[in-house]
Amino acid sequence: MKKWYESLFENYARTYDKECFVQGTVGECDFIEEEIARDKSLKIIDIGCGTGRHAIELTKRGYNVTGIDLSENQIKRAREKAQEVGVTIDFQIQDARNLVFDGEFDLAIMLCEGGFSLMETDEMNFEILKNATKALKGKGKLIFTTLNGLFPLFHSVNEFYKSKEEEGQSQCKECSFDLLTFRDHNAVVFEDDSGKKRELRCNERYYVPSEITWLLKSLGFKKIDIFGAKLGAYSRDNKLTPEDFEMLVIAEK
C-alpha cells in the first residue's frame, strides 16, 4: 500500500506550484547564495526537489544543481519547467532513504519538508539525514527546513492551518498532535491536476532544536545553527521562537 506522501504527489505537480507555501523561491535562493558566498564552482544537490523550483532558480543563476525526488510526476514537471526556461538540470527519481551519492556535493538542500520529517518512522527520517550527509564532500554544508516542535507546545496546529486556508489551496483538517511522539496526524484535502478532490491521512514529525542538534552531531557536523524559517525570507537574523511553524537548519562539517 502506498504511503500518503507517495499518493499525494502522483498527480499534483501543477496544482502544487500554485500553493501559497511554495511562493518564496527567489528569496530563499538569495539566502542560499549568501551561504555559499556565490561560489559558482560548488556542486549542489536538491533533495526532495519537487517540481524543481529551487534547482531551476539556482541553475538560472549559474550553479550546478542535481535534483532528486521520489515522485515520478514531480520530476516530470521539473524537467518540463527546466526546458521551458532553457536550463539543463540532472533531475533524477530517487528515494532519499537510499541515495546513491557519496562525497560528490559541496551543498545539500532540503527545503519545504523535502522528504525529511514526512517519513512514518524516526529511523526513516534519520536515513534521509544520513544519506544527505554521505552525499557531501568533506567540508560540505547542509541547509534544510523542518517542522518546529516548539510551535505545537504553545499553539494549536489545527488553528494554524485554519488561519492559512485559501480558496483553491490544499487544506489540513482534523489535526491531532501527539506529545509523546511529536507527530501530527491530519487529513489533507486537495484538488489534483485533473480537478479531482482528494483526501489523504497524513503523519508528519515535528522536531525540537535539541533533537536536530543531536542528530546532526551524531553524523559528524561540527557547526549547527538553527533559525526561524520565514517564507521567502530566510535569514540568520531570524531567531527561532515558538511562533515559527518551521525552522531553518544550517549545518557544516
N, C-alpha and C positions, 0 to 999 in steps of 0.2 A: 504494500500500500504506500502511495506517495505521501511524503511529508508535506505540511502546509506550505512551506517555502518553495517546494518544487511545484506544487499545484498553482500557487499564486502567480508565478511568472511564466506559465505556459502560454498565455495569450493576453499579455498585459504590458506590452512594451510601449506602444504609442500612448496609451492612457497613463502609464507610469510617468512618462515625460511631462505630463500636464499637472502632476501632483504638486501641491504647494511646497512640500519638503525637498524638492529637487531643483529649486529655482535659484540656489545660491552658488552656482558653479564658478562663475568668474571670480567672485571674491575669495572663494575657497582656494582656487588655483593661484591667486595673488599671494596668499599666505604660504602655500607650498613652495612657490618660487623664492620667497624670502628665506624659508627654512633651508633651502639648498644653495643659497647665495647666487641664484640664477646661473648655476653651472650647467651648461647645455651638454657637457660631456657625460653626465651621470645617466645611468640606466634606471628606469622606474618601472615597477610592477604595480598595477592597479588590481587589487584582489577584491572580487565581488563587484566588478566594474559596471554591471547592469547594462544599460544601453550606451555606455561609453562616454558619458558627459565629461568627466574629469580627464580621461585619457585623450579624448579628442581636443579639448581645450588646451591641454599641456602640449600635445603634438603640434597644434597650430602655432604655439609659442616657440617651437624649435626643440622640444625634448623628445627623447627616445623612450617610448612607453609600450609596454606589453600589457594587455588587458585580459583577465580571466574571469569567467563566471560559470556557474553550474547550469544556468538556463540557456538552452539552445535558442529559444525565442529572443531572449535579451541580446545574445551575441549576434544573432542575425540582424537585429535592428541596429546594433552598434556598428556593424560593418556597412550597412546601408547609409547610416548617418556620416560615417567617415568618408565614404565615396561621394556623398552629396557635397561635402565641403572640400574635397580634393586632398585628403591626407591619407597616408598609408600607415596602418597600425596592425600589429600582430595581435588579433583577438582570438583567444582560444577557449574552447569549452573544457573547463577543468573543475574538479571538486577541490576546494581549498583545504579539505581534510587530507588530501592525497596529492599535494603539489609535487611536480617532478623537478623543480628548480633547486639548485644547490650552489650558493655563493655567486650568483650571477648579477645581482642588482645592488645599486647604491641606496635606493629608497623604495620602501614598500608602503603603499597607502591602502587603507580600508575605510572608506567613508560612507556615511549614511547606513550604518549597520551592514557593511558589505560582507555578509557571511557570519562574522563574529557576533555573538550574542543571540543569533537566531536558532542555533542548534538545540536539540532537545535534551542534551546532557552536557554537564560541565566538561566532561572528558573530551567531547567533540569540539567544543569551543576552544579548549586548550590546544587541541591538534591544529586548529587553524592558526593560532598564535605561534605555535612551534614551527609550522611549515612556512609561515611568513618570515620568521627569524632565519630559518635554514636557507631561504631564498636570497638572503642578504650577504653581501661581502663582509669582510672582517670588521670594517668600520661603518657598517650600514646604519641607516636610520629608518624607524618605523613610525608612521603617523596614522592614527585611526580614531574613529569616534565610536562610542558605545553608550548604552542607556545608563543614566546616572542613578545608582541605587540610593542616593541621598534624597532624590526627589519624592519617591513614594512614602518615605518616612514622615514627610511633612505635608504632603498633598495627596489628593485623590487622583489617581491616574485616570479614572473614569471621567471625572470633571474636566481634566486637562484635555482629553480627546474631544469631549463635547464642545469645549471652547474653541477648538481648532476646526470644527466641521465647516465645510464649504460646499455649496451646490456643485455636484458633478465630481466631487473628490471621494476617495475611499474613506470609510468611517469605521472606527473601532468601537464596539459595544460590549456590554456585559463583562467589563474588566474585573478580574478577581486577582488581587495581588497577594502572594503567599510570602509572609515574612520569614518563614523557615527556609525557603529555597530561593527567595528573591526572584521568583518567576511570576510574570503576568500572563494569565490565561484570558484570552478575549476572543471575540468574534469580529473578524474584519469583513465588512460589506463593501463590495466594489463592483464596478462595471468593467468588463473586459473589452478587448479591442473589437469584439463583434457586437458590442452593445448589450451583452447579456449580463444581468445582475447575478452576482455570485456571493456566497458567504463561506468563509473558512474559519475553523477553530485554530487559533494561533497560541504559541507558547514562547515567550521571549524572556531572556535572562537579563536582569539588571545587575550591575556590578558597583561595589563601593570602591573608592580610590585605593584603600589599603590592599584589597584583593588584587587589583590590577598591578599595583606596585610589586607585590609578592610574586605574582605570576611572571612578570617581566624580568625580575631579578633572577628568578629560577632559570630563565632562559639565557642569562648572561648579559643582560643590558645593564650598563653602568650608570647611565643618567636617564632619569624618568621624570617627566614633567606632565602635570595634569591640569587642564583648564576647563572653564565652561565653554561649550560649543555653541556659538551663535550662528544661525543660518546665514551663510554667505559672508560672514564677518569673523572668521577665526582670528584669534589674536592671543598673544602671550599676556596681554593686559587684562584678559577676562578671567578673573579669579573664580574658581569653581565654588558654587554655593548650592544649597538645596533648591534654589529657584531654577537651576539649569536642568532641563529634561535630558540633555545629552552632555557627555564630557569629551573633551579633546585630549588625546594622549600622544605625547611625543617621546619616543624612546631611542636612545643612542647606545651602541655597543661600546 
